[in-house]
Every structure is written in C-alpha cells, then in structure tokens.
Amino acid sequence: MTGNSSSTAPTVVKLPLTIGVSTRALFDLEEEHALFERDGVEPYAELQRAREKTPLKPGAAFEVVRRLLALNPADGERLVEVIVLSKNSPDLSLRAFNSCKDHGLSIRHGSFTSGRSVAPFVAAWGIDLFLSNDNDDVRAVVTAGAAGARLGAAPNIADQTASDEVRFAFDGDAVVFSAESDRIYKEQGLEKFLEHEVRNAEIPMAPGPFGKSFLPKLAELRKRFMRPDGTSRIRTAIVTARNAPAHERVIQTLRSWGTPADEAHFVGGHEKAPILAATGAHIFFDDQKCHVDGASSVVPAGLVPGPHHPDVPVIPASN
C-alpha cells in the first residue's frame, strides 16, 4: 500500500488563533450542573442569578486559556481570541463574563443559546479549537473536520511550569494526523502497519482534526515567541503509542508541514501519564478514552472523538 498522495501540508491561516470554550470547560460549574441534572432549569437559573457576583472557580480549560490570552500585547492586534460558547441563556451570561473579569481574562465575545447546540457557531466564529464538556457538541465539531475535545475535571495539582509559557501535548494518529494509519493497523494488523509506515516514512500523512488549522496557527505563535536561546513561550509535545520503526513518519510529516514539535515521546506500551507529568503540559489531547482517563490525574485532558472503539489500544508498540 502506498502513501496518500493527497497528503499536503496544512494551510497556514492568518492569526489570531481562535479558541471556543464552554462555560463548564472554562470554569468549575459541577455543583450547578448537578443541580440542573437533579432539579431542572428553574432551580439552576435561580442559583446562577443568586451567585451572579460570585466568581466561578477555574475549570479544566482555565489555565491554558489564561496563558494563551497572556500572549496578547497590551495594545495592537490580538494574537489570540477566546469565544465563550454556552448553552446557558443570555440572562445567565452575566456570571460568566463577571468571572472572566474577576480572573483577569480578556474575553470579549460569546454566544449563549438557551439549550440549543453550540456546534453550528464554531464555524460561524471561525474557531480553530473547541473545548467543551458536552460530548454531542464536540463530536459534531470533529465530524465537521474541526479540532475539538471533551474535557473532564481539572486535576488537583500545583502548576510548576514557567509563568510565561503555555505547553500543549498531543497524541498523533487521529488527532494531529489523519486516521489512515489507524485503519491500516485495524484492517491488516501490526506487521502490515509497520511495513506501510517504513515504506512511506518520507511521505507526509494527511492532517487530522488538530493538524488542519489549529496546529499551523500554534506553530506561527511559537515562532513569534521564540527566545534568543532557541526556546519558545509556546511549547508542543507529541506523546504517541508509536515507537521505532514507525516513529520516522511522525517527524518527517511535522517537518514537511513546518510545524516542528519541541518534544516527541514514542512511548509504545508505556503509560502516558508519567511522560505528560514530566513535560509539564497544560493540556493534552488524545482520541482514546483509556489514555485520557490515565492522563487526567496529572494534566487537563481532552478526548477527541475518534474512528474506533474508545478503549481498544490502537497503534501498539512493535516487539
């Protein structure tokens, strides 16, 4: 089997990098959401109004959003925009914007839909990455070809990374790259997968949902914030279950796209969580629930809806 001849480098889209985030991903609304699930809309709305001036605590997406917004200059063109996308009513939007102000988050825009899916507004706002706790909205966004992930609760750990950096970690296949290689493994087995990847090592893979718009823009930000010592305030890591000899195609693809990673970890059958803890990542994206669940104790982790069973390991290590 030959490589995909249509695998071209993702088109670099002009900045700003635009992030869409739900209120439940940005802030900790678990108590309020539990009340909504138990008692319905009216008690939930009453509680939100009663707490309108009470700042919400940070949620799973808070830290990465805060650090991205800190890249914006005090004056001039914004490099990062964050849009709040919420199924809350406009009446309940005040607490979200009040909390943004209290936490020093320069978020100016949002859509509040009174229960309607927010997925159609991802394209309307030109969003590059959508972060939410709502599985249906995230799946609709990824099915449409955009980058999206469902976040769980934020881990209860202290952040030890440099205050001016923002660090992303990604799985490879079906996240940054297309699911083509996943399918070869699933349909033809490990040996054929390895043969295919070695034979096509210098042929770039097609971009997956995170490789189309989000990663090129993140790479542009990375270049803009490069320090004299060759490091950047934007740091990216690939943490993949691939290992040698399937590793080379990852590096060659990122090289051809002009989106180099600062770190690459080819973990094979090793657990990802210890590696992610060592990277100091502020957020991690994977298309397998087992990896997301394992990582969620050390890093905010987002599940990217994938083309396969969420708990069956894909692209295992070669012996």
TORZAMAR-858990 format. One record per residue (C-alpha): x, y, z; residue in three letters; residue number from 0. Coordinates in steps of 0.1 Angstrom, whole numbers, always signed. Each point is the difference from the previous one (the first is absolute). Last residue first. Example, Ala and Ser with C-alpha at 12.3 -4.5 7.8 and 13.67 -1.06 7.14 Angstrom:
REM residues 2
ATOM      px      py      pz   residuo   num
ATOM    +137     -11     +71       Ser     1
ATOM     -14     -34      +7       Ala     0
REM end
This chain:
REM residues 319
ATOM      px      py      pz   residuo   num
ATOM     +81     -61    +196       Asn   318
ATOM     -19     +28     -17       Ser   317
ATOM     -19     +24     +23       Ala   316
ATOM     -37      +2      -5       Pro   315
ATOM     -16     +23     -27       Ile   314
ATOM     -35      -1     +16       Val   313
ATOM     -10     -11     +35       Pro   312
ATOM     -37     -10      +3       Val   311
ATOM     -18     +23     +24       Asp   310
ATOM     -15     +26     -22       Pro   309
ATOM     -11     -24     -28       His   308
ATOM     +11     +15     -33       His   307
ATOM      -5     +31     -21       Pro   306
ATOM      +9     +25     +26       Gly   305
ATOM     -17     +26     +21       Pro   304
ATOM     +28     +22     +15       Val   303
ATOM      +0      -5     +38       Leu   302
ATOM     +16     +30     +18       Gly   301
ATOM     +24      -3     +30       Ala   300
ATOM      +7     +26     +27       Pro   299
ATOM     +33     -14     +13       Val   298
ATOM     +12     -23     +28       Val   297
ATOM     -30     -20     +11       Ser   296
ATOM     -16      +4     -34       Ser   295
ATOM     +28     -20     -18       Ala   294
ATOM     -14     -35      +8       Gly   293
ATOM     -35     +10     -10       Asp   292
ATOM     +12     +16     -32       Val   291
ATOM     +20     -30      -9       His   290
ATOM     -28     -25      +6       Cys   289
ATOM     -25     +24     -18       Lys   288
ATOM     +20      -2     -32       Gln   287
ATOM      +0     +30     -24       Asp   286
ATOM     +27     +19     +19       Asp   285
ATOM      +5     +37      +9       Phe   284
ATOM     +21     +13     +29       Phe   283
ATOM      -1     +34     +18       Ile   282
ATOM     +23     +21     +21       His   281
ATOM     +29     -23      -7       Ala   280
ATOM     +28      -2     +27       Gly   279
ATOM     +19     -24     -23       Thr   278
ATOM      +9     -23     +30       Ala   277
ATOM     -37      -3      +9       Ala   276
ATOM      -8     -10     -36       Leu   275
ATOM     +27     -27      +1       Ile   274
ATOM     -14     -14     +33       Pro   273
ATOM     -35      +0     -15       Ala   272
ATOM      +7     -17     -33       Lys   271
ATOM      +4     -35     +13       Glu   270
ATOM     +25     -21     -19       His   269
ATOM     -12     -22     -28       Gly   268
ATOM     +18     +18     -27       Gly   267
ATOM     +11     +33     +15       Val   266
ATOM     +14     +19     -30       Phe   265
ATOM      +4     +34     +17       His   264
ATOM      +6     +30     -23       Ala   263
ATOM     +10     +34     +14       Glu   262
ATOM      +2     +35     -14       Asp   261
ATOM     -22     -10     -29       Ala   260
ATOM      +7     +14     -35       Pro   259
ATOM     -29     +15     -19       Thr   258
ATOM     +14      +8     -34       Gly   257
ATOM     -23     -25     -16       Trp   256
ATOM     +28     -20     -16       Ser   255
ATOM     +18      -2     +33       Arg   254
ATOM     -31     -11     +19       Leu   253
ATOM      -5     -28     -26       Thr   252
ATOM     +37     -10      +1       Gln   251
ATOM      +0      -2     +38       Ile   250
ATOM     -32     -22      +1       Val   249
ATOM     +12     -21     -29       Arg   248
ATOM     +32      -9     +19       Glu   247
ATOM     -17     -15     +30       His   246
ATOM     -15     -31     -15       Ala   245
ATOM     +34     -19      +3       Pro   244
ATOM      +2      +8     +29       Ala   243
ATOM     -29      +9     +24       Asn   242
ATOM     -36     +10      -4       Arg   241
ATOM     -21      +4     +31       Ala   240
ATOM      +3     +37      -4       Thr   239
ATOM      +8     +31     +21       Val   238
ATOM      +7     +29     -24       Ile   237
ATOM     +11     +31     +20       Ala   236
ATOM      -4     +37      -7       Thr   235
ATOM     +14     +30     +18       Arg   234
ATOM     -11     +36      -5       Ile   233
ATOM     +22     +24     +20       Arg   232
ATOM     +27     -10     -24       Ser   231
ATOM     +35     -14      +2       Thr   230
ATOM     +28      +8     -23       Gly   229
ATOM     +23     +17     +25       Asp   228
ATOM     -10     +34     -14       Pro   227
ATOM     -36      -6      +8       Arg   226
ATOM     -27     -10     -25       Met   225
ATOM     -34     +16      +6       Phe   224
ATOM      -9      +7     -36       Arg   223
ATOM     +11     -34     -11       Lys   222
ATOM     -22     -18     +26       Arg   221
ATOM     -30     +22     -11       Leu   220
ATOM      +5     -12     -35       Glu   219
ATOM      +2     -36     +12       Ala   218
ATOM     -33      +5     +19       Leu   217
ATOM     -16     +13     -32       Lys   216
ATOM     +12     -30     -19       Pro   215
ATOM     -12     -24     +28       Leu   214
ATOM     -35     +15      +2       Phe   213
ATOM      -9      +1     -37       Ser   212
ATOM      +3     -35     -16       Lys   211
ATOM     +22     -20     +23       Gly   210
ATOM     -23      -1     +30       Phe   209
ATOM     -28     -18     -19       Pro   208
ATOM     +24     -24     -18       Gly   207
ATOM     +25     +11     -26       Pro   206
ATOM     +10     -24     -28       Ala   205
ATOM     +32     -18      +6       Met   204
ATOM     +32     +12     -16       Pro   203
ATOM     +19     -25     -23       Ile   202
ATOM     +35      -4     +14       Glu   201
ATOM      -8     -31     +21       Ala   200
ATOM     -22     -15     -27       Asn   199
ATOM     +18     -34      -2       Arg   198
ATOM      +6      +0     +38       Val   197
ATOM     -36     +10      +8       Glu   196
ATOM     -15     -26     -23       His   195
ATOM     +23     -29     +12       Glu   194
ATOM      -9      +9     +36       Leu   193
ATOM     -37      +0      -7       Phe   192
ATOM      +3     -33     -20       Lys   191
ATOM     +17     -16     +30       Glu   190
ATOM     -25     +15     +25       Leu   189
ATOM     -32     -12     -16       Gly   188
ATOM     -18      +4     -33       Gln   187
ATOM     -33     +16      +8       Glu   186
ATOM      +6     +16     +33       Lys   185
ATOM     +37      +8      -7       Tyr   184
ATOM      -9     +15     -34       Ile   183
ATOM     -29     +19     +15       Arg   182
ATOM     +22     +16     +27       Asp   181
ATOM     +24     +10     -28       Ser   180
ATOM     -27     +19     -18       Glu   179
ATOM     -14     +17     +32       Ala   178
ATOM     +13     +34     -11       Ser   177
ATOM     +28     +17     +19       Phe   176
ATOM      -1     +25     +29       Val   175
ATOM     -29     -19     +17       Val   174
ATOM      -8     -32     -19       Ala   173
ATOM     +36     -12      +3       Asp   172
ATOM     +22     +23     +21       Gly   171
ATOM      -8      +5     +37       Asp   170
ATOM      +5     +36     +10       Phe   169
ATOM     +16     +20     +27       Ala   168
ATOM      -2     +38      +3       Phe   167
ATOM     +20     +23     +22       Arg   166
ATOM      -5     +37      +7       Val   165
ATOM     +29     +20     +14       Glu   164
ATOM      +2     +33     +19       Asp   163
ATOM      -4     -14     +35       Ser   162
ATOM     +26     -27      -4       Ala   161
ATOM     -14     -33     +10       Thr   160
ATOM      -6     -13     +36       Gln   159
ATOM     -38      -1      -1       Asp   158
ATOM     -14     -15     +32       Ala   157
ATOM     -22     -30      -4       Ile   156
ATOM     -37      -7      +4       Asn   155
ATOM      -8     -12     -35       Pro   154
ATOM     -26     +19     -19       Ala   153
ATOM     -32     -18      -6       Ala   152
ATOM      -9     -15     -34       Gly   151
ATOM      +6     +16     -34       Leu   150
ATOM     -16     -10     -33       Arg   149
ATOM     +22     +10     -29       Ala   148
ATOM      -4     +19     -33       Gly   147
ATOM     +20      +7     -31       Ala   146
ATOM     -20      +5     -32       Ala   145
ATOM     -10     -26     -27       Gly   144
ATOM     -38      +1      +2       Ala   143
ATOM      +1     -33     +19       Thr   142
ATOM     +23     +18     +25       Val   141
ATOM     -26     +27      +7       Val   140
ATOM     -29     -24      +2       Ala   139
ATOM     +19     -22     +24       Arg   138
ATOM      +8     +30     +22       Val   137
ATOM     -36     +11      +2       Asp   136
ATOM     -13     -35      +8       Asp   135
ATOM     +27      -6     +27       Asn   134
ATOM      -7     +32     +19       Asp   133
ATOM     +28      +8     +24       Asn   132
ATOM     +15     +25     -25       Ser   131
ATOM     +31     +12     -17       Leu   130
ATOM      -1     +12     -36       Phe   129
ATOM     +31      +7     -20       Leu   128
ATOM      +5     +21     -32       Asp   127
ATOM     -32     +21      +4       Ile   126
ATOM     -11     +20     -31       Gly   125
ATOM     -30     +15     +20       Trp   124
ATOM     -26     -14     -23       Ala   123
ATOM     +19     -33      -3       Ala   122
ATOM      -2      -6     +37       Val   121
ATOM     -35     +15      +2       Phe   120
ATOM     -16     -31     -16       Pro   119
ATOM     +13     -21     +30       Ala   118
ATOM     -17     +21     +27       Val   117
ATOM     -30     -24      +3       Ser   116
ATOM     -31     +17     +12       Arg   115
ATOM      -6      +2     +38       Gly   114
ATOM      -5     +37      +4       Ser   113
ATOM     +25      +9     -27       Thr   112
ATOM     +27     +23     +15       Phe   111
ATOM     +27     +11     -24       Ser   110
ATOM     +31     +18     +11       Gly   109
ATOM     +24     +29      -5       His   108
ATOM     +23     +22     +21       Arg   107
ATOM     +23     -23     +20       Ile   106
ATOM     +29     +18     +15       Ser   105
ATOM      +4     -24     +30       Leu   104
ATOM     +10     +19     +31       Gly   103
ATOM     -16     -25     +24       His   102
ATOM     -27     +25     +12       Asp   101
ATOM      -7     +11     -35       Lys   100
ATOM      -5     -36     -13       Cys    99
ATOM     -22      -7     +31       Ser    98
ATOM     -22     +30      -9       Asn    97
ATOM      -2     -12     -36       Phe    96
ATOM     -12     -35     +11       Ala    95
ATOM     -23     +14     +27       Arg    94
ATOM     -17     +24     -25       Leu    93
ATOM      -8     -27     -25       Ser    92
ATOM     -29     -13     +20       Leu    91
ATOM     -26     +23     -16       Asp    90
ATOM     +15      -9     -34       Pro    89
ATOM     -11     -36      +6       Ser    88
ATOM     +26     -27      +8       Asn    87
ATOM      +9     -23     -28       Lys    86
ATOM     +34     +17      -1       Ser    85
ATOM     +27      +9     -25       Leu    84
ATOM     +25     +24     +15       Val    83
ATOM     +24     +13     -27       Ile    82
ATOM     +37      +4      +6       Val    81
ATOM     +22     +20     -23       Glu    80
ATOM     +38      -3      -3       Val    79
ATOM     +25     +22     -19       Leu    78
ATOM     -18     +32      +6       Arg    77
ATOM     +11     +30     -21       Glu    76
ATOM     +11     +31     +19       Gly    75
ATOM      +3      +8     +36       Asp    74
ATOM      +8     -19     +31       Ala    73
ATOM     +14     -28     -22       Pro    72
ATOM     -18     -34      +1       Asn    71
ATOM     +21     -29     +12       Leu    70
ATOM     -18      +1     +34       Ala    69
ATOM     -31     -12     -18       Leu    68
ATOM     +17     -33      -6       Leu    67
ATOM     +10      -4     +36       Arg    66
ATOM     -34      +7     +13       Arg    65
ATOM     -16     -24     -25       Val    64
ATOM     +24     -27      +9       Val    63
ATOM      -7      +5     +37       Glu    62
ATOM     -38      +2      -3       Phe    61
ATOM      -7     -30     -22       Ala    60
ATOM      -5     -25     +29       Ala    59
ATOM     -20     +24     +21       Gly    58
ATOM      +9     +30     +21       Pro    57
ATOM     -23     +11     +28       Lys    56
ATOM     -30     +21      -8       Leu    55
ATOM      -1     +36     +14       Pro    54
ATOM     -31      +9     +21       Thr    53
ATOM     -18     +30     -14       Lys    52
ATOM     -26     -20     -18       Glu    51
ATOM      -3     -25     +28       Arg    50
ATOM     -38      +5      +6       Ala    49
ATOM      -5      +2     -37       Arg    48
ATOM     +18     -34      -5       Gln    47
ATOM     -20     -16     +29       Leu    46
ATOM     -33     +12     -14       Glu    45
ATOM      +9     -13     -35       Ala    44
ATOM      +9     -34     +14       Tyr    43
ATOM     -32      -2     +20       Pro    42
ATOM     -20      +9     -32       Glu    41
ATOM     +18     -23     -24       Val    40
ATOM      -3     -34     +16       Gly    39
ATOM      +2     -15     +34       Asp    38
ATOM     +26     -28      -2       Arg    37
ATOM     +18      +6     -32       Glu    36
ATOM      -1     +38      +5       Phe    35
ATOM     +12      -4     +36       Leu    34
ATOM     +29     -22     -12       Ala    33
ATOM      +8     +27     -25       His    32
ATOM      +2     +27     +27       Glu    31
ATOM     +22     -21     +22       Glu    30
ATOM     +23     -10     -30       Glu    29
ATOM      +3     +36     -13       Leu    28
ATOM     +38      +3      +3       Asp    27
ATOM      +9     +25     -26       Phe    26
ATOM     +14      +0     -36       Leu    25
ATOM     -13     -35      -9       Ala    24
ATOM     -34      +6     +15       Arg    23
ATOM      -2     +34     -16       Thr    22
ATOM      +6     -15     -34       Ser    21
ATOM     +32     +10     -19       Val    20
ATOM      +7     +11     -35       Gly    19
ATOM     +36      +8      -8       Ile    18
ATOM     +11     +23     -28       Thr    17
ATOM     +36      +3     -10       Leu    16
ATOM      +2     +35     -14       Pro    15
ATOM     +18      -4     -24       Leu    14
ATOM      +0      -7     -38       Lys    13
ATOM      -6     -36     -10       Val    12
ATOM     +29     -23     -10       Val    11
ATOM     -13     -26     -24       Thr    10
ATOM      +7     -35     +12       Pro     9
ATOM     +29     -17     -18       Ala     8
ATOM     -12     -25     -27       Thr     7
ATOM     -10     -36      +2       Ser     6
ATOM     -18      -4     -33       Ser     5
ATOM     +24     -27     -11       Ser     4
ATOM     -10     -22     +30       Asn     3
ATOM     +28     -24      +5       Gly     2
ATOM      +2     -33     -19       Thr     1
ATOM     -13     -34      +9       Met     0
REM end
